[in-house]
Amino acid sequence: MQERETIYERITELRKDKGLTQKGLCEIAGMTTTQLNRIERGVTGTVSSDALIKLSKALNVSADYLLGLTPISNLKNYDISQLGLSEGAVKTIIAGKADIHVLNVLLENAKFRELMRIIKDYFMDSISAGIMARNELMNLATSSLGDYIKDNPAQKNEVLKDIRLIKSSRLNEHEAEIEKIKTVFVSILREIKKEIDDKTKSGRNVDTAMLQQMISDIQEKKPKSVEEVSKIVANMVKHSAHLDDESTELYRRAVEQIITFTGKLE
């Protein structure tokens, strides 16, 4: 497992990410620069609850994040009204009726905001009024052409072609918006699918490369015992999976037992 950041490192990193000096953060948090300096250098054995609350508010993160208890920096104590979600929407999510993974990948996509804007326009009839006005102009045009035929019967066939062309260009009230929604949504789905496929392919490539390197190391070092083989395998996994020493040793023992058990079966 990868070593977890300390509270001192997280505070320093967040402060720098926000472009704040120690003095600037202290002014926001309402604490002294001496106190913050000691915290960031890890001089203080523990951070008081008062300082923790002040820093989490000033840095706009949860106290759990500063303490390293969660990798999620966002505050957890949002009110439903702040999130903008209805009670029904929250109940749907909590009850597990909505796939959170799907919601996450959709909301994180750069084009999702555009999709929401188009859907809002559809709900509010923002564009349909313009479409209907356009259709009315087309009706006036075809009506005028009908009068033109009466005065110019010799050109009837040509004018009728123009009338049919104009009528074929008419749109239903929400037709353009629905087509746009379809286009953008499908584009988002394809982007997400490609990202998933790329990650899966990348993971497979890493696994293949690791196995090839493992085989190469075993052939090169020519281990003379099951224990030596298990060490080579465990060390390779340790670096790729960021295991600590204890987990690596447990993994090594498991590999050793599997090899020994397989040998007995043969």
C-alpha positions in Angstrom: 0.0 0.0 0.0 1.2 3.5 -0.8 2.2 5.5 2.2 -0.4 8.0 3.3 0.4 11.7 3.3 0.6 13.3 6.7 -1.7 16.1 7.8 1.3 18.5 7.6 2.0 17.6 4.0 -1.7 17.9 3.0 -2.0 21.4 4.5 1.1 22.6 2.8 0.1 21.1 -0.5 -3.4 22.5 -0.4 -2.1 26.0 0.6 0.3 26.0 -2.4 -2.3 24.7 -4.8 -4.5 27.7 -3.9 -1.5 30.1 -4.4 -1.5 31.1 -0.7 1.5 32.1 1.4 1.5 31.1 5.0 0.6 34.6 6.0 -2.3 34.6 3.5 -3.7 31.4 4.8 -3.4 32.6 8.4 -5.4 35.7 7.6 -8.2 33.6 6.2 -8.1 31.0 9.0 -7.6 33.5 11.8 -4.4 32.0 13.2 -0.8 33.1 13.7 1.9 32.4 11.1 4.0 30.9 13.9 1.3 28.4 14.6 0.9 27.5 11.0 4.6 27.3 10.4 5.0 24.8 13.3 2.2 22.7 11.9 3.5 22.6 8.4 7.0 21.6 9.6 5.5 18.9 11.7 7.0 20.4 14.9 3.8 20.1 16.8 3.0 16.5 17.8 -0.7 16.9 17.2 -3.0 19.6 15.6 -5.6 20.9 17.9 -9.3 20.5 17.0 -9.6 24.3 16.9 -6.8 24.6 14.4 -8.1 21.7 12.4 -11.5 23.2 12.0 -10.1 26.6 11.0 -7.7 25.2 8.4 -10.4 22.8 6.9 -12.8 25.8 6.5 -10.0 28.1 5.1 -8.9 25.4 2.6 -12.5 24.4 1.8 -11.9 20.7 2.5 -13.1 18.2 5.0 -11.3 17.6 8.3 -11.2 13.9 7.4 -9.2 14.8 4.3 -6.6 16.7 6.3 -6.3 13.8 8.7 -5.7 11.4 5.9 -8.9 9.4 6.6 -10.3 9.9 3.1 -8.9 10.6 -0.3 -11.9 12.8 -1.1 -11.1 16.5 -0.4 -14.7 17.8 -0.8 -16.6 18.8 2.3 -19.1 16.2 3.3 -21.5 18.4 5.3 -23.2 20.0 2.3 -26.9 20.8 2.8 -29.2 19.4 0.1 -30.1 23.0 -0.8 -26.4 23.8 -1.4 -26.1 20.8 -3.7 -29.2 21.8 -5.6 -30.6 18.3 -5.4 -34.2 17.6 -4.6 -35.2 15.3 -1.7 -36.4 12.8 -4.3 -33.1 12.8 -6.1 -31.1 12.3 -2.9 -33.4 9.4 -1.9 -32.9 7.8 -5.3 -29.1 8.0 -4.8 -29.1 6.8 -1.2 -31.4 3.9 -2.0 -29.0 2.7 -4.7 -31.5 3.1 -7.5 -29.0 5.2 -9.5 -25.7 3.8 -10.6 -23.2 6.2 -8.8 -20.3 5.1 -11.2 -22.3 6.0 -14.2 -23.4 9.3 -12.6 -19.8 10.2 -11.8 -18.4 9.6 -15.3 -21.3 11.6 -16.9 -20.9 14.6 -14.5 -17.1 14.6 -14.9 -17.3 14.7 -18.7 -16.5 18.1 -20.2 -19.5 18.0 -22.6 -22.0 17.2 -19.9 -22.6 20.9 -19.1 -23.5 21.5 -22.8 -25.9 18.6 -22.7 -27.6 20.0 -19.6 -27.9 23.4 -21.2 -29.6 21.9 -24.3 -32.0 19.8 -22.1 -32.9 22.9 -20.1 -33.7 24.8 -23.3 -35.9 21.9 -24.3 -37.8 21.9 -21.0 -38.2 25.7 -21.1 -39.2 25.8 -24.8 -36.4 28.4 -25.4 -35.8 27.3 -28.9 -39.2 25.9 -29.9 -40.7 29.4 -30.1 -38.1 30.3 -32.7 -38.8 27.1 -34.6 -42.5 27.8 -34.7 -41.9 31.4 -35.8 -39.8 30.0 -38.6 -42.5 27.6 -39.6 -45.0 30.5 -39.7 -42.7 32.4 -42.1 -42.6 29.3 -44.3 -46.4 29.1 -44.3 -46.6 32.7 -45.4 -44.1 32.0 -48.2 -46.0 29.0 -49.5 -49.3 31.0 -49.3 -47.7 33.8 -51.3 -46.5 31.3 -53.9 -50.0 29.8 -54.1 -51.3 33.3 -55.1 -48.4 33.6 -57.6 -49.6 30.4 -59.3 -53.0 31.9 -59.8 -51.5 34.9 -61.6 -48.8 32.8 -63.5 -50.4 29.4 -64.3 -47.6 28.7 -66.9 -45.1 28.4 -64.1 -47.2 26.2 -61.9 -45.0 23.1 -62.0 -41.8 25.1 -61.1 -43.6 26.9 -58.2 -45.1 23.7 -56.9 -41.5 22.3 -56.6 -40.5 25.3 -54.5 -43.5 24.9 -52.3 -42.7 21.2 -51.7 -39.1 22.1 -50.9 -40.2 24.7 -48.4 -42.7 22.4 -46.7 -40.0 19.6 -46.4 -37.8 22.1 -44.5 -40.4 22.6 -41.8 -39.4 21.2 -38.3 -41.6 19.8 -35.6 -41.7 22.0 -32.4 -38.8 20.2 -30.6 -37.2 18.2 -33.4 -34.0 20.2 -33.6 -33.5 20.1 -29.8 -34.1 16.4 -29.6 -31.6 15.7 -32.4 -29.0 17.9 -30.7 -29.5 16.1 -27.4 -29.1 12.8 -29.1 -25.9 13.9 -30.9 -24.2 15.4 -27.8 -25.3 12.5 -25.5 -24.0 9.8 -27.9 -20.7 11.8 -28.2 -20.3 11.8 -24.4 -21.0 8.0 -24.2 -18.4 7.3 -26.9 -15.8 9.5 -25.2 -16.4 7.7 -21.8 -16.4 4.3 -23.5 -13.0 5.1 -25.2 -11.5 6.2 -21.9 -12.6 3.0 -20.2 -11.3 0.9 -23.1 -7.9 2.8 -23.1 -7.5 2.3 -19.3 -8.4 -1.4 -19.6 -5.9 -1.8 -22.5 -3.2 0.1 -20.5 -3.8 -2.1 -17.5 -3.4 -5.3 -19.6 -0.2 -3.9 -21.1 1.2 -3.2 -17.7 0.3 -6.7 -16.5 1.9 -8.3 -19.6 5.0 -6.2 -19.2 5.3 -7.1 -15.5 4.9 -10.9 -16.2 7.5 -10.7 -19.0 9.9 -8.9 -16.7 9.2 -11.4 -14.0 10.1 -14.3 -16.3 13.2 -12.5 -17.5 14.4 -12.0 -13.9 13.8 -15.6 -12.9 15.7 -16.8 -16.0 18.6 -14.4 -15.4 18.9 -15.0 -11.6 18.3 -18.7 -11.9 16.9 -19.2 -8.4 17.7 -22.4 -6.6 14.8 -22.6 -4.2 11.1 -21.9 -4.0 11.8 -19.2 -1.5 14.0 -17.3 -4.0 11.4 -17.6 -6.7 8.7 -16.2 -4.4 11.0 -13.3 -3.4 11.5 -12.3 -7.1 7.7 -12.5 -7.7 6.8 -10.6 -4.5 9.4 -7.8 -5.1 8.0 -7.3 -8.6 4.4 -7.0 -7.3 5.6 -4.7 -4.5 6.8 -2.0 -6.9 3.9 -2.2 -9.3 1.2 -2.3 -6.6 3.0 -0.1 -4.0 2.8 -2.7 -1.2 4.4 -2.1 2.1 7.0 -4.5 3.6 4.4 -6.5 5.6 2.0 -7.0 2.7 4.9 -7.9 0.4 6.0 -10.6 2.9 2.5 -12.0 3.1 2.3 -12.1 -0.6 5.7 -13.9 -0.9 4.5 -16.6 1.5 1.3 -17.1 -0.5 3.3 -17.5 -3.7 5.7 -19.9 -1.9 2.8 -22.0 -0.7 1.1 -22.1 -4.1 4.3 -23.2 -5.8 4.9 -25.9 -3.1 1.3 -27.1 -3.3 1.4 -27.3 -7.1 4.6 -29.2 -6.9 3.0 -31.8 -4.6 0.1 -32.2 -7.0 2.5 -33.1 -9.8 
